[in-house]
Amino acid sequence: MELFSLHVFLTVATEKSFSRAAERLLRTQPAVSLSVQRLERELGEKLFDRSGRELVPTDAGRAVLDYARRFQSLRQELENSLAELRDNSAGRLTIGANESTSLYLLRHIERYRGLYPKVKVQVRRSLSSRIPNELLDGNLELGVISYDPGDERLKSKVIYTDALAFVVSPRHRLARRKTVSISELASENFVAHNVVSPYREVVLREFQAHKVPLRMDVEMPTIETIRKMVQNNMGVAFVPRMCVEQEIAQKTLCEVRIREMHVERKIRLVYPTRRALSHAAKAFLEVVG
C-alpha cells in the first residue's frame, strides 16, 4: 500500500468530491478516481458511498480514514523531525485559533520568533468548537480555545485571563456612565457574535436569571464588524476585552461595567496528551510557561 494513495483518499474524504480533491492535489479527476479505485481493490472494500450528491465514507472507509489521518500526522512529524535534525530547531509549528483567540498569541509568538527564528509559525484560522477534534485528528499540533475541552485525551494550560466587556459608542446614552444595572439594558439592541461560545450562554443565562429581555436583532460573523457597528452607535455588545483595549484607550468605544455581571474568559493552549509533540511545539510550550 502506497502512502500517496492514502493521502489521495484522505483528501477526497475531506473534500467529499473527486473534482475538488483533484484541484487541491493538482491532479486530474480521473487520476484521483483511479487512485481510490486501486486502493479499494487492494483492500477489498468499497470506501465511498457514491449514490448521493456528495461522497460519504462507508464503514470500511471511516476505518481507513482514521488510519490515513494517523499516517498523515506521522508523516508531518517525520518531516519536522528531519528538518530539526538538519538545522537546530528548524521546522514548522501549526496552531489553531479563531479570530479573537489568535490575539492572545501575539506576544508569545513575538518571543518565540526571537528565540527560534528558523521555525515557520502558521496560525490556522479554525472554529473554536472544532479545534479539539482537529488536534486529535493530527491536523494541528497546538490549539487556542476559550473553554475547558473536558477531554482526557487533551491537556490544556491557561495562558491568559480576560473578561467580557460591555461596550457602547461614545454617542450612546450610557457612554458617560461607569456602571449600570442589568435591568437598564432591557431596551438595548445587542450586536451578537454568531458563533458557538460558552460565554454567549453565560450572558443569556444572566439576563434570564434577572428576567431582563436580551434583544439580539443583529448577529455578525467577526469581532471586527461588531466593533465597527458599536462605534457607529448601531447597537451595543459584549466582546472580549483584549479585542477592544485600543479602542477603549482611544475613546472610540466606551466600556461600562454591569454591576450584576463579571464574566471571566480563560484562554487555554491545548495539545494532545498521548501524541508526541515536535521540538518546535515543545519549545513553544516552554515560551508560554
Secondary structure, 3 states (H helix, E strand, C coil): CCHHHHHHHHHHHHHCCHHHHHHHHCCCHHHHHHHHHHHHHHHCCCCEECCCCCCEECHHHHHHHHHHHHHHHHHHHHHHHHHHHHCCCCEEEEEEECCCHHHHHHHHHHHHHHHCCCEEEEEEECCHHHHHHHHHCCCCCEEEECCCCCCCCEEEEEEEEEEEEEEECCCCCCCCCCEECHHHHCCCEEEEECCCCHHHHHHHHHHHHCCCCCEEEEEECCHHHHHHHHHCCCCEEEEEHHHHHHHHHCCCCEECEECCCCCEEEEEEEEECCCCCCHHHHHHHHHHC
